[in-house]
Amino acid sequence: MNWDQIEGNWKQLKGSAREKWGKLTDDDLDIVGGKRDKLVGKIQEKYGVAREAAEKQIEEYRSGLKKPA
């Protein structure tokens, strides 16, 4: 699934994102709104990791998602 698809399906994917990044609140995920850069920033802020580490986590998340039916 590419990031445009993730952004378009963000409301459905918020639950799986919440499972992966439990420190992110529903408000955080609403603010992210499917935007990759905003998600990177929130992961950095909540987990105290470098941008590269946040990007790697997001890529692992993206590659693990199934394509919508």
Secondary structure, DSSP 8 states (H G I E B T S, - for coil): --HHHHHHTHHHHHHHHHHH-TTS-HHHHHHHTT-HHHHHHHHHHHH---HHHHHHHHHHHHHHS----
